[in-house]
């Protein structure tokens, strides 16, 4: 499987700090844009992820960086031949352990109290494709002009059936709360050759609608158009976007 990946992690127009971070394979991106051509080795796992941090003075930056670093290490140590259940258990434990570490740091350092991060990731493992989700960063599929959200927001707005712009209360994050859980989903049958996978923080999805994202991608699938549209709409938060074309 060949992947063409474009990634951008932009501070936006209103924030001084960039609490977002992106992981592409072993590369960690913050405040930069980069393109990747990746040939997936069936025997070796690969990950692309977006994490959106939260917390006090620079705590969000530290939390999101910790989350993606733990994911990077975990992907590189996955053994072959794991079942869906075994994979899910591994990532469940990894996320819960990261959660406990971040909570412990926050409880012992007032400047980092409440530190936490979302995580949206796509994992390629032995010819299968999986999603990991905690929080309200999103994964979309774009296919032949149609955008479909495949992730589920862990937010009050989602539970109440409202547009997320009416509420930014996140009910699940890695760190920043008592408990954490992940959605771990096999996306293999939901994706085809020439589909695009879009990962993003809410700096994109809160600024422009799904219909606007769909229209921009339909005209020209690229991350620059999406980033510029989010800034034109106000750029109130950090903007992280990963666009993956499945070859």
C-alpha positions as CSV (number, residue, x, y, z in Angstrom):
1,X,0.0,0.0,0.0
2,X,1.3,3.4,-1.0
3,X,0.3,6.6,0.9
4,X,0.7,10.2,-0.1
5,X,0.5,12.3,3.0
6,X,0.4,16.1,3.6
7,X,0.5,17.5,7.1
8,X,0.4,20.9,8.6
9,X,0.4,22.1,12.3
10,X,-0.3,25.8,12.4
11,X,-0.7,28.0,15.4
12,X,-3.6,29.9,13.9
13,X,-4.3,33.6,14.3
14,X,-5.3,34.0,18.0
15,X,-3.2,31.7,20.1
16,X,0.3,32.4,21.2
17,X,1.2,28.8,21.9
18,X,0.7,25.8,19.6
19,X,-0.8,23.0,21.7
20,X,-1.4,20.8,18.7
21,X,1.1,18.2,17.4
22,X,1.2,15.7,14.6
23,X,2.8,12.3,14.3
24,X,3.6,10.7,10.9
25,X,5.5,7.5,11.3
26,X,8.5,8.6,13.4
27,X,8.3,12.2,12.5
28,X,6.8,14.7,15.0
29,X,5.5,18.0,13.6
30,X,4.6,21.3,15.4
31,X,4.6,24.7,13.7
32,X,5.5,23.2,10.3
33,X,4.2,21.7,7.1
34,X,5.5,18.6,5.5
35,X,4.8,16.1,2.7
36,X,5.5,12.3,2.9
37,X,5.4,9.5,0.4
38,X,5.1,6.2,2.3
39,X,5.2,2.6,1.2
40,X,3.5,0.5,3.8
41,X,5.4,-2.6,4.6
42,X,2.8,-5.4,5.4
43,X,5.1,-6.7,8.2
44,X,5.6,-3.3,9.8
45,X,3.0,-1.0,11.4
46,X,2.6,2.7,10.6
47,X,0.8,5.5,12.3
48,X,-0.5,9.0,11.5
49,X,-2.0,11.0,14.4
50,X,-3.2,14.4,15.6
51,X,-3.2,15.4,19.3
52,X,-4.7,18.6,20.6
53,X,-3.4,19.6,24.1
54,X,-5.2,21.4,26.9
55,X,-4.1,22.8,30.2
56,X,-2.4,25.7,31.9
57,X,0.9,27.4,31.0
58,X,2.4,25.3,28.3
59,X,0.8,22.2,29.9
60,X,-1.2,21.5,26.7
61,X,1.9,21.5,24.6
62,X,3.6,19.0,27.0
63,X,0.5,16.7,27.2
64,X,0.0,16.4,23.4
65,X,3.7,15.8,22.9
66,X,3.7,13.1,25.6
67,X,0.7,11.4,23.9
68,X,2.2,11.2,20.4
69,X,5.7,10.2,21.8
70,X,4.1,7.3,23.6
71,X,2.2,6.3,20.5
72,X,5.4,6.5,18.4
73,X,7.2,4.2,20.8
74,X,4.3,1.8,21.0
75,X,3.9,1.4,17.2
76,X,7.6,0.6,16.9
77,X,7.3,-2.2,19.4
78,X,4.2,-3.9,18.1
79,X,4.8,-7.6,17.5
80,X,3.4,-9.3,14.4
81,X,0.3,-11.5,14.3
82,X,-1.9,-9.6,16.7
83,X,-5.6,-10.0,16.6
84,X,-8.1,-7.1,16.7
85,X,-8.7,-7.8,20.4
86,X,-5.0,-8.0,21.2
87,X,-4.3,-4.7,19.4
88,X,-7.2,-3.0,21.1
89,X,-6.0,-4.1,24.5
90,X,-2.5,-2.9,23.8
91,X,-3.7,0.6,22.8
92,X,-6.3,0.7,25.7
93,X,-3.5,0.0,28.2
94,X,-1.1,2.5,26.5
95,X,-3.7,5.3,26.6
96,X,-4.7,4.6,30.2
97,X,-1.1,4.5,31.3
98,X,-0.4,7.8,29.5
99,X,-3.6,9.2,31.1
100,X,-2.4,8.3,34.6
101,X,1.0,9.8,34.1
102,X,-0.4,13.1,32.9
103,X,-2.9,13.2,35.8
104,X,-0.1,12.5,38.2
105,X,2.0,15.3,36.8
106,X,-1.0,17.7,37.0
107,X,-1.7,16.7,40.6
108,X,1.8,17.4,41.7
109,X,2.4,20.6,39.8
110,X,-0.3,23.3,39.9
111,X,0.9,24.9,36.7
112,X,0.1,21.7,34.9
113,X,-3.2,20.9,36.6
114,X,-5.8,19.6,34.2
115,X,-3.2,18.9,31.5
116,X,-4.5,16.6,28.8
117,X,-4.9,15.9,25.1
118,X,-7.2,14.5,22.5
119,X,-5.9,11.8,20.1
120,X,-7.1,10.9,16.7
121,X,-5.0,8.3,14.9
122,X,-5.0,5.9,12.0
123,X,-2.9,2.8,12.3
124,X,-1.8,0.6,9.4
125,X,-1.1,-2.9,10.6
126,X,-0.7,-6.1,8.5
127,X,-2.9,-4.9,5.6
128,X,-5.6,-3.5,7.9
129,X,-6.4,0.0,8.9
130,X,-7.5,1.0,12.4
131,X,-8.7,4.2,14.1
132,X,-7.9,5.3,17.6
133,X,-10.0,8.1,19.0
134,X,-10.1,9.9,22.4
135,X,-11.7,13.4,22.5
136,X,-13.1,15.6,19.7
137,X,-10.4,15.7,17.1
138,X,-11.8,14.1,14.0
139,X,-11.2,11.5,11.2
140,X,-13.1,11.9,7.9
141,X,-13.2,9.9,4.7
142,X,-13.3,11.8,1.4
143,X,-14.4,9.8,-1.5
144,X,-15.5,11.0,-5.0
145,X,-16.7,14.4,-3.7
146,X,-18.3,13.1,-0.5
147,X,-17.0,13.8,3.0
148,X,-18.0,11.4,5.8
149,X,-17.0,11.7,9.4
150,X,-15.9,8.2,10.7
151,X,-14.9,9.2,14.2
152,X,-17.3,10.1,17.0
153,X,-16.9,13.2,19.1
154,X,-16.6,12.5,22.8
155,X,-18.3,15.8,23.7
156,X,-21.4,17.1,25.4
157,X,-22.6,18.5,22.1
158,X,-22.4,15.0,20.5
159,X,-24.5,13.4,23.3
160,X,-27.1,16.2,23.2
161,X,-27.3,16.0,19.4
162,X,-26.2,19.6,18.9
163,X,-23.7,21.1,16.5
164,X,-20.4,21.1,18.3
165,X,-20.1,24.8,18.0
166,X,-22.7,25.1,20.7
167,X,-20.5,23.3,23.3
168,X,-16.8,22.8,23.7
169,X,-17.1,20.6,26.8
170,X,-15.1,17.4,26.1
171,X,-16.1,14.4,28.0
172,X,-13.1,12.2,27.3
173,X,-9.4,13.1,27.0
174,X,-6.0,11.6,27.8
175,X,-5.2,13.3,31.0
176,X,-7.4,16.1,32.3
177,X,-10.1,13.9,33.9
178,X,-10.8,10.9,36.1
179,X,-11.0,8.3,33.4
180,X,-10.3,7.8,29.7
181,X,-11.5,5.4,27.0
182,X,-10.7,5.0,23.3
183,X,-12.8,4.1,20.3
184,X,-10.7,1.5,18.4
185,X,-12.3,0.7,15.1
186,X,-11.3,-1.5,12.1
187,X,-11.7,0.8,9.1
188,X,-10.4,-1.6,6.5
189,X,-13.7,-2.4,4.9
190,X,-14.7,1.4,5.0
191,X,-11.8,2.5,2.8
192,X,-10.9,2.0,-0.9
193,X,-8.1,2.8,-3.2
194,X,-8.0,6.6,-4.0
195,X,-9.9,7.5,-0.9
196,X,-8.6,10.3,1.3
197,X,-8.3,10.1,5.1
198,X,-8.5,13.5,6.8
199,X,-7.3,13.8,10.4
200,X,-7.8,17.2,12.1
201,X,-8.0,19.1,15.3
202,X,-11.0,21.3,16.1
203,X,-9.1,24.3,14.9
204,X,-10.3,23.2,11.5
205,X,-13.7,21.6,12.2
206,X,-14.9,24.4,14.6
207,X,-14.0,27.1,12.1
208,X,-15.5,25.7,8.9
209,X,-18.4,23.3,8.3
210,X,-18.2,19.8,7.0
211,X,-19.9,21.0,3.8
212,X,-17.1,23.7,3.4
213,X,-14.4,21.1,4.0
214,X,-16.1,18.8,1.4
215,X,-16.3,21.7,-1.2
216,X,-12.6,22.6,-0.7
217,X,-11.5,19.0,-1.1
218,X,-13.7,18.5,-4.1
219,X,-12.1,21.4,-5.9
220,X,-8.5,20.4,-5.0
221,X,-7.6,17.9,-2.2
222,X,-5.0,19.9,-0.3
223,X,-4.2,21.1,3.2
224,X,-3.4,24.7,2.3
225,X,-6.9,25.5,1.1
226,X,-8.3,24.0,4.3
227,X,-5.9,25.9,6.5
228,X,-6.5,29.2,4.7
229,X,-10.3,28.7,5.1
230,X,-10.0,28.1,8.8
231,X,-7.9,31.3,9.2
232,X,-10.3,33.3,7.0
233,X,-13.1,32.1,9.4
234,X,-11.2,33.5,12.4
235,X,-8.3,31.1,13.1
236,X,-9.3,31.1,16.7
237,X,-7.5,27.8,17.6
238,X,-4.4,25.9,16.5
239,X,-5.0,24.1,13.2
240,X,-3.7,20.6,12.5
241,X,-4.5,18.7,9.4
242,X,-3.3,15.4,8.0
243,X,-4.5,14.4,4.5
244,X,-3.7,10.8,3.4
245,X,-4.4,9.5,-0.1
246,X,-4.6,5.7,-0.2
247,X,-2.8,4.4,-3.3
